[in-house]
């Protein structure tokens, strides 16, 4: 059995699905690995490193697609590449079925089995495959580092003979995996950190990291059974707006991470709230690809509103592609290990397995 991976479109994606250290693990399952020429050369990993580990390198992507039983990608291939897939092949990646619904319906109608890893259920057995957690951790960290680079003042409190510099005040919107890592990173760098989330269960996690949780009066726990946030009521949104507008007068940096799977990101930081912020403040919106948590966010642009910089990055992990690829490749291997039957030497699509059933694109 052969697994393959073709080069991603480098204009949008620098991460890769297979790293050299994972090749031997695939071979131990009895799988051959076929990769595109210069597959990860942009990450400083030459083809000979992959070949030394046992991978086969091909100059023709079409040859890889035609010969592979399963194709492992970071994101969905181009239409031209998708047209080369044939019946009973498997495609695995972050396929974003909400945005790519038409493409995926067309390819699944040809009996290509598609699995989208961001649909993994939040169960204990799936933790080692959880790409949202591994990637969001890095995103939360990098968002803090980048926003601090734009901020024109020191982050920690500093006491000098010439006087005292106050610590920067950071607000993290959304206390999921990315948000919690943002809190931890900002706190380590000496900032005073506040956080808000619609899930009351987040309060304890935020406080355990040294953050101060902003509680909306009379709020209810807006959390799905899968652990994700769900849409807030209009009454909750109004109370949250009032609380945030007052808080933002003293906030220097906002890190936005609030997302609802499959929906447009909720707008939490309204235009009138931004107007009360101090000039020189920074908003880093990790939710930009789904519309943004800030009303003024524009994708892949830095907006200046009365001296407040608003940054909307669609793929912040392109700035950390080596670390992100290493984690993603391990998540992918763990998913393959669950899908591939070593004894039968074949991929077994057991829809009674919650992991397989939930990730399979219908």
N, C-alpha and C positions, 0 to 999 in steps of 0.2 A: 504494500500500500504506500502511496506517495502523498505527502503534503507539500504544497508549494506556496510561495509568497512572491508577489511581483512588486516592483518599485511603486511607491506612492507618488502622487502628484506633489512635487516639492514646493510648488507655489502655495500649497495649503497645508501640507503635512510633512513634518520632518521625522516623526517617530516611525519605528518599524515594529513588525509583529514577531520577528524571530531574531534573537541575539545569539552570538556564537556559543555562549555557555549553556544554552538550552538544547543545542543540537544533539549532544550525546544522550540526553534524556529521551528525546524523540526516537533515537536509534535503539534505545533500550526497550522501547515499546514495539519495535519491529517496523518503524516507519522510515522511509527515505525522505530526505529534505531537498527540494529543488528551489533555487533562488535566482532572481534576476542578476545580471552583471552589474557591478557597482551598487549592489543592494543597499549597503550602509556606508559607502565611502564618504558621504557627506557628514557622517558622525565620526570619521577618523578610523573606521573599521574596514580594512581592505578585504577583497574577496578571498585572498589566500588564508586569512584567519578562519573564515567559514569553511573553506576546503580542508584545512588542517583538522577541523573538528568533525568532518565527514559529510558536509553538504555538497551538493552538485550545483554548479553555476552555469546558467544558460544566457545567451545573448538575446534570445527571442522570447518575449513574454507570452506570446500565443502558444508556443510549444509547452511552456510550463502549465498554462491553463488546461490545454488539451490532455496532458498526461497525468495531471494530479487528481487524486480522489477528493481532496479537500484543499481549498485555498484559504489561507490565513492572512487577513489584512488588518490594518489599523482602521481605515475608512472604506466606504463603498467604492469599487473601481469605476472607471469611466464607462459610459454607455457602450463605447466601442469594445472595451474589454468584456463587459457583461454579456454582450452578444455572442462571445466565444464559448460561454459556459454551456454544458450539455446535461442531459437528463441524468439524475441521480448523483450529480456532483454536489459538494457541500461548500458553502461560503460562510466564513465566520469572521466577524469584526464588529466595529461600532458602526452599525449600518443606519442608525437614526431613522427608524421606520416611520416616524411622524413626518419628517421632511421628505423622505424618499419613498413614500407610499406607492406612487405610480411605478417607479423603477422596480421595486421589490415585487409588486403584484405581477408584473410582466415576467420577471425571471422565475418566480415560484410557479407560475402557470406552466412553465416548461419543466416542472418537476426538479428544479434545483432547490436543494434544502438550504435555507438561510437561517443563520443564528446570529442574533444581535446581542452582544454581551452587556450592553447597558440595561437590558431587561432582566438581568439575573435577579432571582428572588433574594430578599434579605433573610436568609436562613443560615444557621451555623455551618452547614456542609458546603455552602457556596462562598464562604468568606475568602478562601484562598484564590477564588476566581474573580473576586469583586473588583472590576476595573474602575468603577466609579469611585470607590474608596481610595485605591492606590493612586489614581490620577488626581483626584480632588485634593489629597494631602499635599501633593507637590504644587498644585495650583494655589492653594491657600498660602503656602510659604512664599511662592514667587510673587504673588500679588502684593504682599507686605513689603518685600524687598524692593520691588519696582516703585511702589507708591512712596516709600521712604526716599528713594533716589530723586523723585520729583519734588519732594518737600524741601523747602529752602532753609529749614532750621534743624538743630540737633534733636535727636529723639529722646534720649534719657535726660533726667534732671542732672545738671552739673553745677557744683558749687565751686566758685573760683574767687580769688582775691578781688577780682573786678566786679563780682556780683554773681547772682544765681540765674541759671537758665532753667526755665520750667520744663517739665517732661511733656512731650507731645501727647495729645488725647486722641485715641483711636476708637471709632465705632465700627463694629463688625455686624452687618445685617445678614442674618441667617447663620444659625449655629449647627450646621451639618458638619460633614467631614472637613470640607474646605474652610468653613468658618472657624471651627475649633482649632485647626492648624494655624490659621491666621491669628487667632487670639494668642496661642502659645508663642508664635514667632514674635509678634509685636511686644508681648510681655517680656520675653527674653531680651529684647533690644532696649528695654527700659521705658516703654510707653505705658500710659495709663489707659486701660482698655475697658470699653463698654460693649455690650452685645444685646441684640434683640432677636427674638424668634417667636413664631406662633405656637411652637411646641413647648409646653411648660416643662416637659422632661429635660429640656436643654438647660434649664436654670442651674441645676446641680453640676452639670458638666462644665458650664461656663465658669462658675465660681470655683470649681476645683482647679482651674487653670489660672486663677487670679483675676478673672474678669468680673465686671459688675453687670449683672443682668437687669435690663430695663423691663419692668413688668407693667403691662397694660392693665389698668384697674378693671376688675371683674372679667378678666380674660378666661377663656376655656381652652382646653388642650386640643389644638387643631393638628392631630397627627393620625395618619392612616395606619392600618394594621401592619403595613410593610415598613413603617418607620419614616415615611416621607411626610413632608408638610402638605396640608390641603388648603384649599381656598378659604380665606377668612371672610366673615360676614362684613357688611357695610358698616355696622356699628363698631366692630373691632377695628376696622381700617381707620375710622374717624378718630377713635381714641388713640390709636397708634400714631396717627399724623400729628395730633396735638402734642403728644409726649415727645416725638422726634423733633418737631419744630423748635421746641424749647431747648432740647438737648443740643441740637446742632449749632446753637450760638457759640458753644464753647468747644466744639469738636474740630480737630485739625485734619484728620484723615478718616475717610469712610471706605471700608472694604465691603462691597456688595456680593453676596454669594447665594441669595435666595432663589431657588428654582422649584417649580412643580413639574414633575416628569410629564412630557407630552403636551405641555401647555405653554403659552406665552408667559414669560417671567412677570411676576407681579410688580407693578410700579409702586415703590415704597418711598423713594426720595423724590418728592414733587418739586416743581420749579420754584414755588414760593418758599420752600424749605431751603433750597440752595441759596436763595437771595439773602437769607439771614446769616449765612456762613461767612467767616472771616476771609478776606482776600489772602491768597497764598495757600488756602486749604486744597486738599486733593480728594477726589472720589475715584476709586478704582472699581470698575464694574465687571465682575467675572460672569455676570448673567447676560452680557452683551449679545451673545449669539442667539439668545431667545428673547431679544427685545430690550433687555436691561432692567435693572431695579431702579435706575435713575431716569426721570422723565426726559432728561437732555442727552442721554447717552447716544453716541453714534458709533457704529461698528468700525473698529480699527482706526479711530480718530481720537485726537486729544482736543477737547473743546474747552475754551476759556470763557467762563461766565462770571463777569465782574471779578476777575482774578482767581476764581475757583477752577482748578483744572479737573476735567472729567474725562477719564480714560476708559475706552471700551475695547477690550481685547477679545477676539473670537477664539484664538487658540494660544493661550499663554504658555502651554506646554511645549510649543515649538522653540521656546527659549531654554527649555531643560530637556532636550530630546533624548540624551543618553540615559539619564536617570529614569525618565518616563518610559522609555523603550524597555529598559531592564525590568521594570515592574510589570509592564503590560505583557511582555513575553512570558513571564512566570505565570501571570493570571491565565494567559492563553494556553500554556502547557497543561495547567491544572484542569482547564475545561476540556481539552482534548483527551486527557487521561480518563475523564469520566465518560466521554463519548465513544472512545475506542475500546473495543473488547480485545484484550491481548491474546486470550485463548482462541477466539474465533478469527483473530487477525483481520478484523473488519470494524467499520463504524456501525454502531447499533443505536438507532434512534428510538429509544424507549420512552414513549410519551407518558408513561406512568411515573417517570422520574421528574420531579417538579422542576429541577434545574433545566432539563432538556425541553420540557413542555413550555415553560415560561419564556425561554429565549428563542424558541422557534418562531420565525415570522410566518404568520398564517396567510 
